[in-house]
């Protein structure tokens, strides 16, 4: 999951200045003894995440959207979570609840959106703020937006990286920037293509996102005719919640829609989970944002073990550029994950197409490099039934691992009891695909679950895959799962007595060297 915004309780610390040293020079006077406040931890008090576009409308399009945390999350029978609508109109920045179908459900808060389009900022307070995360899943079985689009809702921040997405004819690629704060945000966008950084003559610098509004940026106009594009978003003033959506039409034939997940910072070693076994083209996309060429090797961690496919022992990525590699045959029809190792930091993602033997229509899903679980993650939106499946793709690279899946809502909305937790073992060097419907004993439910790793075992990297049969082929989408800590470590601070009494605007020299 994305990491929610954290607002701590009141923490008061005096100004930190230079520290005293030993008497290195004879006769040097020593500063007065300083007061040291030891480091400590504090519980998260408030958290906010932003879902970029909860919408519904033509062709039976609906969105399931829900937020939940890893804390108790229930006060007087209802989760302490609220939602605020955000559109391109500042006057729409207002509480959203019953009017659009949002309500408490178990330990979560959300619902089904049947019409309209808006971002939703979910804010949890008290115990509901602990480990807060949200997921939106949009589906349409026909029309130009046919497919499943799934995305983890983002914490407002200053840095985002989206790897992949095409701007060639027939494709749509958009950045959605949401500002929930009271002040304007100024954003710079850097685009990398196959030949290097795109020269956009200032068109992507200083983009203004007004307070309490959402803005859409058309990347096809900014960087046309790129087979694969990487977009790096930097808020130089303020904060935004950024998301990227892609879709493709072949004439009038829909060929897939999906949100491309935030890949985070570049790394020398990363894992892309959630590679599905369904037939269809699978493409690894690598971007090197640095100034030196990267030499990359790729391993597959499948349900049968870990291996290096022929041709993936060494892939070169030029500095400031994007390279794509067909990995369809490397997966050989098995579920798995891609382990990426490089001598220079890179960012990585993968697209996967699914289709039908009776139709030219396809759908597409994107995964990206994802951190291993280091505690508990939440999957608040688990729609099961009418042929819909939700699979957890679980990968353990080095050690055997065990994952516990705990429902936080009832199978029957009229019931007050939750199904018991279930445990899934993941052998070292393998990927396990866990069917939540089968594990929890249900063929029709809309659940929320927590996913926790056993600390006695090894780390696990996880992705949730949403699948649904449709008249013209399978629909698919997915989100990566990321743990969120329940406490924040506060650093130790040292008070300099020579400045502790200063009033605002005063400058007092420190006695420390």
N, C-alpha and C positions, 0 to 999 in steps of 0.2 A: 504494500500500500504506500501511498505517498505519506510523507511525514508532516503531520499537522502543525500549524502555527502554535507556538507555545507562549503563554503569557504567565509569568510567575507572580506569586504573591509578593507583597511589598518586601523588598530587600534593601536595607539601608547600609551603605558602606561609605566611608570617607575617602577622599582623594588619595590615590596611590602615588607616591613619589619615589625618588631614588632612595636606595637603602644604604645604611651605614656600613662601613667596612672596618677591618682591623686597623690598628694604629700603625699605618705604613710609614708615616712621617713623624718623627719625634716632635712632641709638643703640640701636635694638631688636636684641637678640642674635639671631643666626641659629642654627637648629637644626643638629645635626651632619649631615654629608652622609649621604643615604639611599642604600640599595642598591636598584637597579631590576632586576627580573627581567623580561626581555622576553617578549612573548607568544609562544606556540608552538602546535604541534598535537600531538595524541596519538591513537593508534589506539584504536578501540573494543575493549575487552577482553571485555565480557559484555553480552548483550542478552536481553530477555524480551518475548514477546508472548503474548496470551491469546486463544484461540479459545473463544467463549462457550458452545457447546453441540454437541459432536460426539456424534451419537446415531444409533441404528438400531433397527429393530423391525418393527411391523406394517405391512402393505401394501407390503412390499418396501422400506421406508425404509432408506437407507444414507447414510453421510457419508464423503466423501473429505477428508482433512485432511493437510496437509503443510507443513513449514517449510523454508526455504532462505535463503541469504544471497548477497551479491554478492562475498564473498571466496572463497578457494579452497575453504573449507568441507569439506575432507576430510583426515582424519588416520588413517593406517594403514588406508586403504580404507573408512573410515566417517565420515560427517559428525559433527562434535563438537556435536551437538544432543541434548538430553534433553527429556522431557515429564513433567509432573506433573499428575495428575488433581485436579480441584476440584469438589465438589458442595456440597449443603447440610449435609453432615456433615463435621466437622473431621477425623474419623479417616480419611476418604477422601483426604486430602491426602497423596499418595504417588506415587512414580515409576510411570509408565505406559509400557509398552513392548510386549513380545511378547504379553503377556496379552490385549491388545485389538487386536493386529494392527499395531503400529507398528514400523517397521524402516528402516534406511538405504536410499536409492534414489538412485544417482548422487550428486549433491552435495546431496541433500535428505534429510529424515527425516520419516516419517509413514506413512499407510496408510489402509485402509478400515475403518470402524466399522460393524458389523452389528447391534449390540444395546447397550442401556443408554443413559445420558445423563450427560455430564459436560463441564465446561470442561476445556480442556487448555492448560497454560502451557508454551510451548516456550522453552527457554533455550539460547542458543548461546554458546560460549566460544571464545577464540582466534580463528582465522581464520573460524570459522563465525558469530561474532558480528557481523561486518562486514556491514552492510546486511540484517540478519535481518528476514524477514517471513514470514507464514503466511497461508494461505487455507483456509477450510472450505467445502465444497459439499455440501449435503444434498438428496437427491431421493427422491420417492415418486411412483409413477405412479397411485395410487388412494388412496381414503380421505380423511379431512378435512384431512390435511396434504399433499394432492397438490400437487406443484410442485417447483421448484428454489429453494432458499434458499442464497445465496452471500454470504460476508462476509469482509472482510480482518480478521485478528485484531489486537486493539488492544494498544498499549503501555499499561501502567498509568499513570494520570495523574490530574489534578484537574479538568479541564474537558472536557465533551462536549456537543454540540448535535445533536439529531435532528429534522429537518424533515419533517413529514408523518406520515401514519398517522391512521386514523379510529377514533373510539370510538362511532359510532352502532351501533344494534342489528345484530347479525350479525358485528361486527368484534371481533377480539382484538388488543390492543396491550400489549406488556410490555417493561419495562426489565429487563435482566439485568446485575447488578452483581457482579463477581468481585474478591475481595480475596486476593491471594497473599502478603501480607506477614504479619509476626508480630504486628502491632498492629491494633487495631480502626480501621475507617474510618467517619467520620460524613459523610453525604451530604445535601445539600439539592437539591430538584428544583423548578424553575420551569416551569409549563405556560402556553403562550400559545395562545389560540383565536381564532376569527373576531372576537369582540367585545372582545378584550384579554386581559390576564393573568387566569388563573382564581384566584378567591379560595377557597383551600382550608383556611383557618383553621388553619394550622400542621401539616396532615396530611402535608406533604411536606418538612418541616424536621427535621433531626436523625435521619435514617434510619440505623440502625446496620448495618454489614456486618462480621460477625465475622472474625477472622483465619482465613486458609486456608479460606474458605467462599464460596459463591455464593448470591446472593439474587435473587428475582424479584419485581418490582413490577407490579401490575395497574393500568395507566393507565386502563382502562375504568371502574374503580371510582372512581379519583381525579378523572377529568375526563370524565364520560359525555356522549354526544350531541354530540360535536364532529366535524364533517365532516373537518376537517384540524386536527391538533394539532402543536405544536412543544414538545419537551421539552429543557430545559437542565439538565444535571447538574453539580453542583459538589461536590467532596470538600473539606469545610472542615477535616477532620482525616484524615490518611493519604491513601491513593491507592486507586483502583479501576480496573478495566478495564470500561468500560460498553458495552453493545450494546442494540439495540432491535429486536424482532421483531414483525411484523404478519401477520395472517391474516384471511380473511373467508369466511363461509358464507352462502349464500342459501338458507335452509331447511336442506336436507341436501346442497345442491350446493356443492362447493368452488370458491371464486372467487379463490384465489391465496394464496401465502405468500411472505414475503421478509424479510430483515434490512434495516432502514433504516440507511444508513451515516452515520457521524459527519460533520457538515458543517464542523466547525471554527469558527473565529471569524467574525463578521460582516465583510463587505467591501463596498466600493463597486463592485467589478468582479470577476466570477467567471465560470467556464465549467463547465457541466454536460455531461460527455461521455456517450457510450453511448446516445444516442437511436436506437432500432432502427427498421427499416423495416417490421416486421410490422404488419398492421392491428390496430387496437384503440385505445381511448381513451388519450391521453397528457395528463397534467396537471402543470403547473408550480406549485409551492408556494413562496410567498415569506413570510418572517417578518421583521418589523422589531422587534428587541429594544430599540431605543432609545426616546427620549422625543419625537422629532420624526417627523412623517409622511415617508415615503420615496416619491419619484417614480422609478419604475423603467422602463427600456426594455429590450426583449428582441430579440436578433437570432438567426437560425438560421444555423449554419455547417454546410452539408450537403455531399453529394458533388458538388453542382453549383455551389457558391459560397456567398457570404454575403449575406444580405438581411434586411430588417426586415419581418415579416409585418404585414398590415393589422390594426389593433387592438392591436398590441403596442408601439406607439411610446411609450405612456405608461400605466403601471399604477400606481395609488396604493395604498400599504400604510399603514394607520394605525399609530401608535406602539403597541408592545406587542402587536401582533395578527398574524394569519395571513391571507393571501389566496391563493386558488387560481385558476388560469387554464387553460382548455382550449386546448391547443396541438396538438391532433390534426391539424387542417387546415393548420397552419403547417408541419408536417413533410412533408405531402403524400406519405406513403409512401416517404420517403427516409431513409437513415441520416444522423445529424448530431449536433450539439451545440447547446446553448443558451447564448448569450453574454448575461450579465445585467449591466447598468450602472445604477447608482443614485446619487442625490445624498446618500443617507444609507446607512450600513452596513446590509446585510441578509444573511440566510442563505437559501439556495435549494436546492431539491431537485425531483425529478420522478419521478412514477410512470408506468408503462407497462403496460397490460393486453394480453394476447394470448389468443386463443381459437380456436374452430373453427367451421366452418359446419355441423357435424353434432352439436354438443353445446353445452349451456349452460355447461359448465365453462370456467373461465379460469385463467390464472396471471398474476402481477404481478411486475414488477421495479422497483427503485428505484435512481436515481442521485442524486448530490449534487455540489455545487461541489467541484472537484478542482484541486489545484495542478499546474502543468505539470511534466513530468519535467525534472530538472536534473542528471541523471547516469544511474544504473542502478537499475531497479526489478526485483523478482522476482515471478514468478507461479509458485508452487510446485506448484499443482494444475491440471493440464491434461488432463482426461479426454476422450479422443477415441475414437469408434467406436460401433457399434450405433446409428448415426444421430446420435450426439452430436457437436456442433460447438462449438469455442471460437473466438470472433472477437475480434480486437483492434480496438476503435474508436479511431482515431487522428485528432486534430484539430490543425491548425496554423492559427493565427489570422492572423499577420502576415507570416511568411516561409516559403519552401519549407524543408522539413525531411526528414531521413532517420532512420529507426529501424532498429536492428539487433536481431534476435531470435536469441538464442543458447541452444540446448537445453543443459540441465545434467543430463540423464539420457538413457539409451538408449531407443529406440523399443521394442526387444525387451528385457524384463527380464533375459533370460539373456545379453545382450550386454554388452560393456564399452566400446564406442565410442559416441560421441554424434553425431547428425546435424550437419552443418556449419551455421554461422550463415547467416541470410538477411537481406536488406535490403529495406525498404519505403519508398518515397518518398511524402511527403505534401505536395501543393501548397499554397501559401499560400491562406488563406481557404477551406479545404475540409476535409472529413472523409473518411477512407479506412477501409473495413471490411476487415480482413485475416484470412482464414481460415487458422488455424494448421495444420489438417490438410493443406490443399492446399499451403501454403508448405513444410511439412516433409516432404511426401511420404508421409503415413501415413493409413490409415483405421481404425487400431486401436492406440491407445497411451495411456499415462498418464504424461505428460511433466512436467518442470519447465523453465521458460525464464527467461532474463534479457532485459529490454527496455532498450535503451540508445539515447539520442539522439546524433546526430553533432554535436559542438560547433561545427562549421563552419556548421551550419544553424540554423534558428529553433527555438523551444521547441515541444513537443508535449504535449497533454493526452490521457491514455489511460485506457481502461476495457476490462476483459475481460468479454465476454458469453458466457454458457453457454446453449446451446440444445439441445433434445432433442425429437424427435417422440414423441407418446404417443397411445394409442388415442382419447382425447377432446380432442386438441388439443395445441399446442406448449407445452412447459415452458421457462421462461427465468429466468435470474438473472444478476447481474453484480457486479463489484467494480471500484472505481477503483484505478489504479496510481500510486504515489507513490515517488519516489526517496528513498533514505536515504544520507546521507554516510558515508564510511568513516573519517573522522577528525573530531575535535572541536577547535575553536579555543579555546585557553586564553588569557585576557586577561593583559596585563602587570600586575605588581603592584609596589608601592613599599613598602619596609620603613621604618617609623619607628623609629630606634634608641632613642628614649626609652621605647618600650613593648615592644621585642622581647624584653627579658629578664624581663618580668613572669611571675610564676607564676600558676597558676589561682586565681581568687578575688581577686587583687590589682587595685587600680585605680591607674593611674599617669597623671598628666596629660601631655598632649603639649605639647612646646615649640612646635609649629607654630601659627600664628594661626588 
